[in-house]
Structure formats: structure tokens, C-alpha cells
Amino acid sequence: MELVKAVDALWQRGWLPYDVREMVARSLDESATSLVVDVIALSCSPHAPETVHPRWKGQLDEIGASVWWEGELLQAWATRHIETLSYANRTAAELLKLLGRMPSLPQILPLPGDVLMSAVRAGLDPKVLNRVRGLLAKAESTAFPEEAEALSAKAQELMNRYALERAMLDADLPALATSRRLWLDKSYFKEKSQLVHVVAEAFRSRAVAYDGFGFVALVGDEVDLESVELLSTSLLVQATRAMVAVGGKAGKGSEARSRPFRKSFLVAYASRIGERLEAMTAAPDSPDSPDDPIVSDERLLPVLADRKKAVDTLFEEMFTRTRTSRVTVRSAAGWGAGRRAADRADIGTGRGAVTAG
């Protein structure tokens, strides 16, 4: 099937299942998106589970890619969606054209079928991950800023503390850096990517925005990148909610509902979050916490130094040509509102011991 060959070629060009689904969803209609998910499932189905990277399998589960049909895909797809076979063929033709135009990306995961499982480094402990997700979900849903701040503070405490404890446990292992892609809503993408950038820096990672596609490429340790994704996603929800709330209180035609205001709001929000994260992330040798057994352990500094070197090396291998992006602030009111909203956002950090319970 030509579509399967086209998707197989995309794997060779660095794309992952979630990337392909997102690109199709942003470029074509729901029919094409549904069809490409089935094509992805068919492409990956021949490979034994033990030869598929856990993150690859996680993306297949996230987009719902599974072989649910028997026989020929297009006929089964048309029947399931109550469409004619000619409609299915037209959708397939449009999809094939798009897949063939998609360029190459850096290869960030081994392809399905590769024997690699011994090289996989674990991310956040599932129990810690569940607790963090629960805390952030509550922070995003509450209407009370103080409650949201307390919940987010606890979430970041868990993530950062766990990352340092894992660094200690892995002190005798070689430093490994990896990469992820975080897709953002394309509305105000440049401004939102600034927020991801400052969060990445706080978690010892680096970021590059792909404006034309709508994602931010992240490079860092596996645990740190998982934390960047979680906190960035939560802060973007909080920023958007605060921005909409300001506009909702203003009258029709007000500056608070304008694009310059919203862009300035998001830039200011990211800037202030960056300042807060920098102030709250104490260096391992900081005198502010000399009695902390984790940050004062003499093994931590060289481990973090080795990880930084691994991150920088992988970043330079993946991105040989990057440029600094600038944003213009055109609304003083938006800047002030964004700074105030960032001051209320949930990002605190603490130093209590982390448990998975």
C-alpha cells in the first residue's frame, strides 16, 4: 500500500507517530487525520513489542493507533466512517501528497524493529508522574490563584527533587541526552514557545522552536524533559486562562481583547516565569541550602556537569543552524497584565524528600 510506504519513509526521515498525526491534523481535515492514524498502526504492526521504544509505543497509544480491521484498509475505513470508496480514495490521494512533501527532521528515537531496549533510560517514576499530573490538573482547574500556586509548587518540587535523586542514583552511569518534540497550538506560537524555552532552561535542557510546523524540539535528560513537558503544558493552560479572563472583563473593542495585548501578555508571562524559575532553582553549591543531603552531595556537581556536556553535544549535532528569535512588545497594558498573571502562577519548588507513594 502506497500510504504505508510513505509513512515508513517518514520514520526514516525522523518523524514519530504523534508528529505525523499532528502535521496531518493541522494541514488536512478530520478524515485524513483518521486515515493516517490507521496507516500508522498498519506500518508499525509487524514489529515485535520488545523491539519498539517505549516512547514510540506511548505515542501509538496516545493517538489511538491500532489495527481494528481485517482485509483491505481503505474499504474498511470507508465502511466504518459511512463513506464511499471513491471518497476514501480521494482522501488517501490528498494524504499521500502531503506525506510526500514533509521534510526530514533529526532522528530522535530508534526505528521500530531495532534491537535497542538495553539502551533505554527510564523517565519519571509512574507513581511520581501520576501525582504530578494530578496536582497540575487541579492547579489548572481551580479558580483560586493561591490554591493553584500551592498545587503547582508541590508538583515542581516533586519533579525537580526526583530528577536530582535520579541523578545521584545514576552517578556511575554514562550521561545520556535525548530529545522530544512538544507540539503547541499555532495561535501565538512564537510567544508560547518562549514560555517552553524558560521552563527548559530551568530543568537543565535546551529548546528550538519550529515555527513553520508548530512544535518545540527539546534536548535534555529523559527525566528533565518529561518535567519540562508537564510544567510547560500546565503553565500554558494557566497563562491562556488568565489572558482570556482579562479580556472577558473588558468591553467589546477594548485593548485587552486585541492581538498586540495578548502577544505582549504571553511574552511578559514567559519573561516573569523565567525570572521566578531562575530565582527558585538554587545551584547545587548554593549557601541557601547547605544542609540538604542531595544538593550538598559531592557527586552531584560532576554528574550535572557531565549531563550538561551530553546535552550540549547532542544539541549541536542535531541543530547545526539556529538563530535567535525576537518578539516585539506593542502593548504596555498587556505586558503589565502578563507579569501580574505570572506572579500568581503555580511554579514553586521545595526541598522535601520525594516518595512515589
N, C-alpha and C positions, 0 to 999 in steps of 0.2 A: 504494500500500500504506500503510495507516494507521501501521504501525510506522515506516516510513521518514519519514513526515510528522512523527511525534512526535520522532524523532531530529534531523531538520532543525530543528525548533523549539528543541531543546536547544542546538544550535550558536548559534542566535540569542540564547539566554539565557546564554551564556558557558561552557557545558560543553565539554570536549575529549574525544576518544575514550577515553583512559585513564580519565578521571574517570567517564564513563558506565559503562564496564566494571566499574570498582571499585564503584560505587554499586549496580549490579545484583548483583554477586557477594556483597556484604555484606547485601543485602536479600532476595534470592530464592535459587533453587537453581542447580545446575550447568547444567541445561537452559536456563534463562532466560539465564544468562551466555553460554552458547554461541550462543544465538539472537541476542542483542543484538550480539555481535561481527560476525555475518553481516549484520545490519541496518546496522551502522555502515559496513561495507565497501560495501554497496549504496548507501548515502547518499552516500558520497564518490567512488564510481566515475565519475560523469560529468565530474569536473573534471580538466582537463589538469594534469600533474605540475608544470609551471612556475608554476601559479597556487596551489599548495598549499605552505604554510610548511614548512620542513624539520623543525621540531619536531612539526608535525602529522603529517607523513609518518612520522617516527620513532615516534610513538605508534601509528600504524596497524600498523607492522611489529612493534612490541613486543607488541601484543595479538593479532597474527596475523590481522588483518582483510584478507581478500582474497575476491574473487568467484570461488568454485571451482565453482559450479553453473551450469546452464543451465535456463531456464524459470522456473517459479514457486518462490519461496524456501521456503515452508512445506512443500510437498510434497518438495522436495529435501532439506530439513533432516530431515524425518521419516524418509525413506529412509536417509539417512546414519547416523542415530542409532538405527535399528531401532525406531522408534516409530510409532504410528498417527497418522493425520492429525488425529483428534479430540484426541489428546494435544498435538500441535503447536499446535492452535488454542487449547487451554486455556492452554498456556504463553505464547502470544502475547497472550492477553487479560490475564493477570497482568502481563506485562511492560508492556503498553500502559498499564495502570492506574498502575504505578509511574512510568513516564516522564512521565506527565501531572502527577504530584504534585511532581516535582522543581523546586525554586525556581530563581530566577535567581542567577547568580554574576557577578562582574566579568569583562568581556571582556578576555582577556589575549593572544589571538592573532587575526590576521585570519582571516576565514572562508575555506574553500576556494572558489576561483573568483575571489577578489580579486586584482587585479594589484598586487603589492607587493614582488616579490623584490628590488628595488633597496634596500629599507629593512631588509633582513635583516642583522644583525650576527653575525659568526661567534662560536662558543664556543671551548672548548679545542681546540687543535690535535689532530687524531686520533691522531698518534703519541704526544703527551704524554698524551692521555686513555688510550690503551692501556697505557702504562707505569704510570700512576697506578692504573688498575683492577687491573693485575697485582700491584702492590705491596700494595694493600689486600686483595686476595683472599688473598695469602699471610699478611698480618697477621691476618686473620680465622680462618685455618685452623690456624695454628701453636699448639702447646700451651705454648710458651715465651714468657713475658711480655717478656723482654729482646729476643728476636727480633722480636716483634710491634711493640715500641716503635721499633726501628730501621727497620722497614719503613714504619710509619705516618709516622715522622719524614721519611723520604725522600719519601713521597707528598705530604705537606703542603708540603714545600719546593718540589717541582715545581709544585704548583698556585698557591701564593702568588707564587712568583717569576715564573711565566708571566703571572699576572694583572697584576703591576706592569710587566713588559716590554711587554705588550699596551697598557697604559695609556699608556706612553711612545710607542709607535708610533701610537696613536690620538689623540695630544695635540691635533692640529689638527682633529679631527672633533667635531661636537656631542655632548655627553653624552647617552646613551640609557639609560633604565632599562626593565626588563621584569619579568615575573612568571612564576612557576612554582608548581606545586602538588606537594607531597611527601606521598604517602599513607603512613600508618603503621598498624601493627597496632593495633586498637582496645583491646587489653588494655593497661592502664596508659597510655592515650593521653596524658593530661594530663602525666604525668611524663616521657614520652618526648619530647613536644613541647618541654619545657624544654631538652632537650639540643639540639634543632634550633635553638632560639632563640639559644643562646650561640654555636653554630657560625656562624649567620648574622651575628651581630654581629662576629665575628672576621673575616669576609670582607666587611665594609662593606655588609651587607644588613639588611633588616628582615623580621620574620615575624609572622604572625597565625594562631592555631590555630582551626580549625573543629571544635570538639569533637563536634558533632552528626553530622558526616559522617566524620571520621577523617583529615583532611589538614591540612597546614600550608601556608598561602599565603606565598610568598617574594617579595620585591621587591628588585631589585638589578641590577647589571651582568650581562650574559649569562655571561661567564667566571666571575664570582664565584658566581653561582647554581649553575652546574654543579659548582663546587668544593664548595659547601655541600651539595648533594645527595650527592656522593660521600663526603665525610668524615662527614656525619651518618649515612648508611646504614652505613658501616663501624663507627663508634663505637657505634651501636645494637646491632650484632651483637656487638661486644666486650663491651658492658655486659650484654646478656642472657646471654651465655655465662658471664661472671663471676658474675652473680647466681644462675644455675642451679647453678654449681659450688659456691657457698657452701651452697646448700640441699641439694645432693647429699651433702655431707659431714656434714650434721646428721641427727639421728634423726627418726623419724616424730613429728609433733606439735611439733617444735621451732619456735621463733620464726622461725628463718631460712627456714622454708617458709611463713610467713604473709603475707597481703596487706599489712599495715602495714609489715613488714620490707622487702618488695620495693618498695613505693612509696617508702619512705624511702631505700632503696638507690639507686633511679634518680634521685631528687631530689638526693641528695648527689653522685652521679656527675656529673650535669649541672653542679652548682654548682662542683665541683672542676675539671672540664674547662674551664668558663668562666674560672676563675682562671688556669689554666695557659695558655689561649689568649691571655688579656689580657696576661700577663707575657711571652709569647713573640712577640707581634706588636708589634715595635718601631715607633714612629712614624717617618714619613719623615725628620723632622729630629732624630731621637734621636742623642745623642752616642755611643751604643753602637756605631754603625756609620758613622762619618764618612767612611770611605774607600770605601764601597760606591758605585759609579758610578750604580746605579739609584736608590737611596733618596736620594742627595745631589743628583741632577739637579734643577735649579731649576724645571723644567717639571712635575715630579710633583705638588707640592703644589696648584697651581691645578687640575690635571686631576682629582685626587681630590676637591677641594672642589666642582667642577662636578658630578661624579658623585653626590656626597652630596646636592646640591641636587636633581638629577634624581630620585634615589631617593625623597627625602622628598616631592617634589611628586607623583609617581605614587602613592605610598603614601596620601597624604592624599586624592587623587582617588578611589582605589579603596575606601578604608575610612573612611567618614565617621563611623562609630560603632564604637569599640572600647573594651574595658575590660580592666583588668589582672586576671589570674587569680592566685589564691593557692593554694598547696598546704600541707598540714599534715603535719609530720613526727611520727609516733607511735612510732617505734622508734629508740632511740639506737644499738642494735646495727646496724640496717640503715643508718643514717647513717654510722657508722664504717666499715662494710664497703664502702659505696659510695665513700667518699673514698679508701680504700686502692686499690680497683679502678681509680679514675680516675687515680691516681698512676702506675699501671702501663700505662695506655692509650697507644696509639700516636699522638701528635699533634705531635711535634717539628717545628721549622722550621729551615731553614738558609739560607745566602746564596750557595750555589754557582750558577754560571750554568746556565740551563736550555737543554737542547737537545732536539730532537724525535727524536733518534736512539735 
